Amino acid sequence: MLRILLIFLLLFLLYHSSKATGIKNDSIVRISGQIITKNAAPVPLAHILVKGKRSGQICDSLGIFHLQVKKLDTLVISALGYKTQEWPIPFIFDTSLPLSYAITLEKVAYLIEEVNVFALGTWDEFKDRFVKLKLKNEFAINKQILKELAPFRIKPPNIIPPQYRQKREKFTFLGALFAPTDFLFAKLSRSEKIKKKVTKMIREEWKLEKLKQYYTSDIVSAHTGLKGEALENFMAYCGPKLEITKISSQYDIAEQIVKNYKTYTKQKNKNTSK
């Protein structure tokens, strides 16, 4: 009988000791630390997650962290350029002492697919290629839809006054072949030639406005230092060489003025040396 009582007492003590141990292992502790490399350099902004839970933290710029965890937790530590590492919380004997750990991460290299690198050349060559670039329309509208929308399309108004409109502005090869009289009239008639010049001036009126705004004697003089007759001669040389579009800015035109002035000066020096 005494032996049976001793066995029950022993089992009772084992049960309570295991329960107490479970409570201790399940208790929350506060730990701090720093994520470092093998050379003891800090790993900034490393990510720390508690495995199997939704808690974690992002380290500061020095790789330092402060966490509340349980004694049996495992930390999953990751950072860009380093191997992801699982770090079990070590055995903590006395929770009253400050707990700080240094956790080392190992660097890793990432393999990426091969890429082709092409030289773009100078800025002017890049602009020229960009302008001439043809893009494939991957979202082309069905031809039948275009036909259905045709009656609703509005053509832009003709800005040329009726008295300056040519009988026919453009001729194709077949058009010239089947209408030779109209073709010859358009090419040889003095009135048609005048209308063609006037039409061109009206259609390029925006270009004249830009020239009036950005190609003045004051602007050219400021970029070249020329004055008087020398300025007039250079402007007469440079004006026809300017390439102006509707999106050309003041800077684009000024860049062309300086470039043409360098060419103009070289040609002038060559003629003088001869």
C-alpha atoms as one frame of an Amber mdcrd trajectory, in Angstrom:
protein
   0.000   0.000   0.000   2.814   2.364   0.856   4.525   1.532  -2.414   1.380
   2.487  -4.360   1.139   5.819  -2.544   4.783   6.578  -3.348   4.182   5.850
  -7.054   1.139   8.188  -7.142   3.129  10.903  -5.360   5.974  10.573  -7.849
   3.604  10.804 -10.814   1.924  13.855  -9.268   5.285  15.631  -8.868   6.353
  14.774 -12.431   3.079  16.104 -13.817   3.360  19.424 -12.003   7.054  19.835
 -12.890   6.298  19.238 -16.584   3.383  21.674 -16.393   5.608  24.287 -14.760
   8.277  23.737 -17.427   5.647  24.146 -20.135   4.514  27.405 -18.605   8.092
  28.684 -18.494   8.823  27.651 -22.086   5.621  29.332 -23.196   6.410  32.616
 -21.446   7.214  35.761 -23.451  10.724  37.207 -23.300  12.214  40.341 -24.807
  15.387  39.985 -26.878  17.537  42.418 -28.839  20.308  41.910 -31.350  22.075
  42.935 -34.525  22.190  41.304 -37.958  25.777  41.370 -39.246  28.023  39.900
 -41.978  31.023  37.654 -41.443  33.140  40.819 -41.353  30.967  42.215 -38.535
  29.439  44.842 -40.858  25.761  45.617 -40.139  23.083  44.380 -42.548  20.584
  47.237 -42.864  16.810  46.700 -43.157  16.926  42.909 -42.709  13.507  41.225
 -42.319  12.816  39.079 -39.249   9.755  36.835 -38.994   8.740  34.496 -36.168
   8.358  31.102 -37.837   4.776  29.897 -38.011   3.385  33.224 -36.748   2.358
  36.592 -38.137   4.774  38.651 -36.089   8.128  40.082 -37.023  10.139  43.237
 -37.588  12.340  45.122 -40.044  15.765  46.015 -38.635  17.002  49.601 -38.681
  19.859  50.945 -40.820  22.399  49.353 -38.430  20.708  45.934 -38.463  19.486
  46.280 -34.861  16.188  44.738 -33.725  14.067  44.387 -30.558  11.491  41.583
 -30.359   9.108  39.945 -27.927   9.211  36.173 -28.489   8.599  32.871 -26.737
  11.467  30.693 -25.572  10.850  27.941 -28.141  10.326  30.276 -31.136  12.484
  30.273 -34.264  13.336  33.432 -36.198  13.470  33.471 -40.018  15.933  36.180
 -41.104  16.267  37.422 -44.694  17.912  40.325 -46.487  18.600  41.205 -50.112
  21.946  39.712 -51.126  22.062  37.238 -48.221  20.914  33.656 -47.635  17.698
  33.262 -45.659  18.489  31.755 -42.255  16.457  30.116 -39.493  17.692  31.013
 -36.008  16.185  29.159 -32.990  15.926  31.195 -29.794  18.748  29.883 -27.539
  18.061  28.535 -24.030  17.443  31.453 -21.662  18.363  30.690 -18.063  17.717
  34.096 -16.494  15.184  36.407 -18.171  16.028  39.271 -15.821  19.363  39.859
 -17.601  19.503  41.946 -20.852  19.401  39.540 -23.814  21.343  40.652 -26.894
  22.606  38.496 -29.764  24.703  38.978 -32.910  23.305  36.970 -35.834  25.555
  36.441 -38.856  24.174  36.166 -42.404  25.996  34.663 -45.370  26.152  36.554
 -48.676  24.630  35.023 -51.820  24.897  35.846 -55.537  21.830  35.828 -57.814
  21.999  34.472 -61.359  19.954  36.365 -63.960  19.235  35.691 -67.617  21.565
  37.020 -70.292  20.785  40.442 -71.716  21.873  42.155 -74.920  23.450  45.591
 -74.565  23.447  47.942 -77.556  25.345  51.200 -77.921  23.074  54.181 -78.617
  25.882  56.380 -79.937  25.606  60.119 -79.554  22.535  61.990 -78.329  21.783
  63.185 -81.887  21.982  59.614 -83.228  19.634  58.433 -80.480  17.110  61.184
 -81.310  17.310  60.311 -85.003  16.697  56.613 -84.314  13.876  57.421 -81.913
  12.108  59.618 -84.475  12.423  56.948 -87.180  11.344  54.141 -84.841   8.270
  52.280 -86.096   6.013  50.697 -83.496   3.828  47.736 -84.280   0.223  48.296
 -83.343  -0.677  45.253 -81.284  -4.193  46.550 -80.674  -5.276  47.210 -84.252
  -9.012  47.826 -84.624 -10.963  45.338 -86.704 -11.362  46.527 -90.343 -15.124
  46.025 -90.210 -15.333  48.371 -87.208 -13.323  50.956 -89.150 -15.797  50.747
 -92.002 -18.715  51.244 -89.623 -17.014  54.244 -88.019 -16.072  55.848 -91.353
 -19.278  57.981 -91.698 -18.676  59.467 -88.247 -15.105  60.532 -88.906 -14.573
  64.243 -89.258 -11.774  65.434 -91.507  -9.722  68.394 -90.299 -10.749  71.612
 -92.037  -8.699  72.798 -94.999  -6.834  75.875 -93.779  -5.948  76.982 -97.316
  -8.346  79.670 -98.637 -10.185  78.600-101.830  -8.370  81.151-104.032  -4.970
  79.629-103.114  -5.880  75.967-103.455  -4.158  74.045-106.223  -6.164  72.103
-108.742  -4.380  68.985-107.499  -1.677  69.043-104.850  -0.178  65.585-105.285
   0.189  63.261-108.250   0.874  59.546-108.145   2.519  57.770-111.058  -0.841
  56.414-112.251  -2.483  59.808-111.741   0.133  61.482-113.949  -0.194  58.693
-116.516  -3.982  58.870-116.826  -4.257  62.670-116.440  -1.212  64.046-118.267
  -2.864  67.416-118.981  -3.535  68.096-115.298  -0.025  66.925-114.397   1.654
  69.240-116.923  -0.584  72.139-115.917   0.339  71.676-112.248   4.068  71.516
-113.069   4.326  74.236-115.704   1.552  76.720-114.926   2.840  79.908-113.266
  -0.379  80.364-111.274  -0.181  76.810-109.907   3.440  77.366-108.875   2.458
  80.523-106.987  -0.420  78.698-105.317   1.987  75.929-104.296   4.341  78.427
-102.619   1.479  80.203-100.849   0.039  76.862 -99.697   3.401  75.852 -98.273
   3.738  79.165 -96.419   0.268  78.850 -94.899   0.814  75.234 -93.839   4.167
  76.174 -92.258   2.885  79.309 -90.560   3.574  77.683 -87.174   7.229  77.400
 -88.196   7.390  81.112 -88.990   5.896  81.882 -85.586   8.581  79.806 -83.885
  11.289  81.528 -85.910   9.899  84.944 -84.924   9.954  83.878 -81.281  13.203
  81.891 -80.999  15.339  83.014 -83.983  15.746  86.721 -83.423  18.899  88.792
 -83.860  19.141  89.272 -80.087  19.017  85.521 -79.407  21.525  84.665 -82.157
  23.858  87.464 -81.026  23.730  86.218 -77.429  24.805  82.712 -78.539  27.423
  83.750 -81.111  28.639  87.187 -80.051  28.127  88.491 -83.619  26.829  91.944
 -84.426  25.999  94.101 -87.423  26.696  92.736 -90.901  28.459  89.627 -89.561
  25.298  88.736 -87.624  23.090  89.213 -90.702  25.371  87.028 -92.847  25.337
  84.206 -90.291  21.542  84.367 -89.843  21.108  84.101 -93.617  23.397  81.036
 -93.543  21.863  79.398 -90.458  18.140  80.014 -91.071  17.636  77.506 -93.930
  19.619  74.872 -92.008  17.385  74.902 -88.917  15.302  71.757 -88.472  12.149
  72.854 -86.674   9.209  70.668 -85.705   6.023  71.475 -83.831   7.564  70.130
 -80.618  10.897  71.948 -80.982  11.710  73.972 -77.885  13.777  77.128 -77.501
  16.641  74.967 -76.269  16.525  72.767 -79.417  16.755  75.799 -81.703  19.520
  77.391 -79.603  21.475  74.112 -79.777  21.238  74.150 -83.577  22.340  77.808
 -83.711  25.512  77.039 -81.731  26.228  73.914 -83.806  25.780  75.782 -87.108
  27.931  78.649 -85.829  30.844  76.263 -85.197  30.527  74.880 -88.738  30.185
  78.413 -90.143  33.332  79.576 -88.310  35.371  76.582 -89.559  34.316  77.205
 -93.174  35.089  80.899 -92.834  38.571  80.177 -91.409  39.297  77.756 -94.256
  38.284  80.331 -96.891  40.422  82.965 -95.165  43.507  80.705 -95.023  43.222
  80.034 -98.759
